[in-house]
């Protein structure tokens, strides 16, 4: 079973609603986070969605089980781009670059749906030191 362990600091709870918009899907594996702006490729600020079948939070460690092999990457206005990246590549790049997640840990919303799908619980966390097991 694939699992992802992340050090997490739990913050306040929030609920977000995303309405799907049609847009141009891009291959984030071939050109991660890039868009041609004025003829030259630039990296644009993006958000990522990692899905899993389950998750648990114990002693400040978030463990996601059944993590999908692909993660969704998307950007809001003015770019409105979307694509996919291999989850393993996303985690490998965690500490790369001058403004990496290792230097400036990202926030995340962990959303847990009830078994009947009628309710959701959300928690905002800060993610640190991910370790991916079971996906290569």
C-alpha positions as CSV (number, residue, x, y, z in Angstrom):
1,X,0.0,0.0,0.0
2,X,1.3,3.5,-0.9
3,X,1.6,5.9,2.0
4,X,2.9,9.4,2.5
5,X,4.1,10.6,5.9
6,X,4.4,14.3,6.5
7,X,5.2,16.3,9.7
8,X,2.2,18.5,10.2
9,X,1.3,21.3,12.6
10,X,-2.5,21.6,12.9
11,X,-4.0,25.0,12.6
12,X,-7.5,26.3,12.3
13,X,-10.3,24.5,10.5
14,X,-11.8,26.0,7.3
15,X,-14.1,24.8,4.5
16,X,-13.4,25.6,0.8
17,X,-15.6,25.1,-2.2
18,X,-14.0,24.8,-5.6
19,X,-16.2,25.1,-8.7
20,X,-14.6,23.4,-11.7
21,X,-13.9,25.7,-14.7
22,X,-13.1,24.7,-18.2
23,X,-9.5,25.5,-19.1
24,X,-6.5,24.3,-21.0
25,X,-4.9,21.2,-19.4
26,X,-1.1,21.0,-19.6
27,X,1.4,18.3,-19.2
28,X,2.9,19.2,-15.8
29,X,5.3,16.2,-16.0
30,X,7.0,17.6,-19.2
31,X,6.8,21.3,-18.2
32,X,6.0,21.5,-14.4
33,X,4.5,24.8,-13.4
34,X,5.5,26.5,-16.6
35,X,3.5,28.7,-19.0
36,X,4.6,30.6,-22.0
37,X,4.1,34.2,-21.2
38,X,5.2,36.6,-23.9
39,X,7.0,33.9,-25.7
40,X,9.3,32.8,-22.9
41,X,8.5,30.0,-20.4
42,X,8.0,31.1,-16.8
43,X,7.2,29.2,-13.7
44,X,3.9,30.3,-12.3
45,X,2.6,29.9,-8.7
46,X,0.4,26.8,-8.5
47,X,-1.5,24.7,-6.1
48,X,-1.4,20.9,-5.8
49,X,-4.0,18.3,-4.9
50,X,-2.9,14.9,-3.5
51,X,-5.6,12.4,-3.0
52,X,-5.6,9.3,-0.8
53,X,-8.1,6.7,0.5
54,X,-7.3,7.5,4.1
55,X,-5.3,9.6,6.5
56,X,-4.3,9.8,10.2
57,X,-2.7,12.3,12.4
58,X,-0.6,11.0,15.3
59,X,2.1,12.8,17.3
60,X,2.3,15.6,14.7
61,X,2.7,13.2,11.8
62,X,0.2,13.1,9.0
63,X,0.1,9.7,7.3
64,X,-1.9,9.4,4.1
65,X,-2.7,5.8,2.9
66,X,-3.6,4.8,-0.7
67,X,-2.0,7.9,-2.2
68,X,-2.7,8.3,-5.9
69,X,0.3,8.0,-8.2
70,X,-0.6,11.4,-9.9
71,X,-1.2,14.7,-8.3
72,X,-3.3,17.6,-9.7
73,X,-1.5,20.9,-10.3
74,X,-3.5,24.1,-11.1
75,X,-3.2,27.8,-11.1
76,X,-5.8,30.5,-10.6
77,X,-6.2,33.7,-12.5
78,X,-4.8,35.1,-14.7
79,X,-3.3,31.8,-15.9
80,X,-6.1,29.2,-15.1
81,X,-3.9,26.3,-16.0
82,X,-4.2,22.7,-14.8
83,X,-2.3,19.5,-15.3
84,X,-0.9,16.4,-13.5
85,X,2.5,15.5,-12.1
86,X,3.6,12.2,-10.7
87,X,3.3,12.3,-6.9
88,X,6.8,10.8,-6.6
89,X,8.2,13.7,-8.7
90,X,6.3,16.2,-6.7
91,X,7.8,14.9,-3.5
92,X,11.3,14.6,-5.0
93,X,11.3,18.3,-5.9
94,X,10.2,19.3,-2.3
95,X,13.7,20.7,-1.4
96,X,14.7,22.0,-4.9
97,X,15.2,25.7,-5.7
98,X,15.8,28.9,-3.7
99,X,12.2,29.1,-2.6
100,X,11.6,25.4,-1.9
101,X,9.0,23.9,0.3
102,X,11.9,22.7,2.6
103,X,12.8,26.3,3.2
104,X,9.3,27.7,3.3
105,X,6.9,24.8,4.2
106,X,3.5,25.0,2.5
107,X,0.1,25.1,4.1
108,X,-2.5,22.5,3.2
109,X,-6.1,21.8,3.9
110,X,-6.8,18.2,4.9
111,X,-10.4,17.3,4.0
112,X,-12.0,14.2,5.4
113,X,-15.4,13.0,4.0
114,X,-17.8,11.0,6.1
115,X,-18.5,7.4,4.9
116,X,-21.9,8.4,3.7
117,X,-20.5,11.5,1.9
118,X,-22.9,13.9,3.7
119,X,-20.3,15.8,5.8
120,X,-16.7,16.9,5.6
121,X,-14.2,17.9,8.3
122,X,-11.3,20.2,7.3
123,X,-8.1,21.1,9.1
124,X,-5.4,23.5,8.0
125,X,-1.8,22.2,8.5
126,X,1.8,23.1,7.7
127,X,3.6,20.4,5.8
128,X,7.2,19.4,6.5
129,X,9.6,16.6,5.5
130,X,7.5,14.3,3.3
131,X,8.4,10.6,2.9
132,X,6.8,8.6,0.2
133,X,6.6,4.8,0.5
134,X,5.3,2.4,-2.1
135,X,5.4,4.7,-5.2
136,X,8.5,4.8,-7.4
